[in-house]
Amino acid sequence: MRSFSLYYGSEMNRFERISLAVGEAQLRYLDGDYRIVRPGSYVRCAVTGDPIPLDELKYWSVERQEAYANPQAVLVRLDPERKKS
């Protein structure tokens, strides 16, 4: 088993998770995948601020480099007027 120190400071993909990682992760979002820059168990939704466990992360923007909790959050980000309705 690889030690945490080997991962820290290097990038991992979503299949190379550290099971004991806790706290907020830092990711680099790619097309259809992401790279783990700083290990953690969740990221925050850019719209709601809610934590999203990495194993439930399905929506993100490569261009904006941010995660979204659900499709509604994506729509709010793309059209801020939706939030007012």
Backbone hydrogen bonds, N-H to C=O, Kabsch-Sander energy under -0.5 kcal/mol:
donor,donor_aa,acceptor,acceptor_aa,energy
6,L,3,S,-1.0
7,Y,3,S,-0.8
7,Y,4,F,-0.9
8,Y,4,F,-2.5
9,G,37,V,-0.5
10,S,7,Y,-2.4
12,M,36,I,-1.8
14,R,34,Y,-0.9
16,E,13,N,-1.9
17,R,15,F,-0.5
19,S,17,R,-0.6
21,A,18,I,-1.7
25,A,42,Y,-3.9
26,Q,38,R,-2.2
28,R,35,R,-2.7
29,Y,27,L,-0.5
30,L,33,D,-2.7
32,G,30,L,-0.8
33,D,30,L,-0.8
35,R,28,R,-2.7
36,I,12,M,-3.8
37,V,26,Q,-2.8
37,V,35,R,-0.7
38,R,26,Q,-2.1
41,S,23,G,-2.5
42,Y,23,G,-1.3
43,V,52,I,-2.0
45,C,50,D,-2.7
46,A,67,A,-3.0
49,G,45,C,-1.5
52,I,43,V,-3.6
54,L,41,S,-1.9
56,E,53,P,-2.2
57,L,53,P,-0.5
57,L,54,L,-0.9
59,Y,68,Y,-0.7
61,S,66,E,-2.6
62,V,60,W,-0.5
65,Q,61,S,-1.3
66,E,61,S,-1.1
67,A,44,R,-0.6
68,Y,59,Y,-2.7
74,V,70,N,-1.4
75,L,71,P,-2.2
76,V,72,Q,-2.3
77,R,73,A,-2.1
78,L,74,V,-2.4
79,D,75,L,-2.2
82,R,79,D,-2.5
83,K,80,P,-1.0
84,K,80,P,-0.6
84,K,81,E,-0.6
85,S,81,E,-0.8
85,S,82,R,-0.5
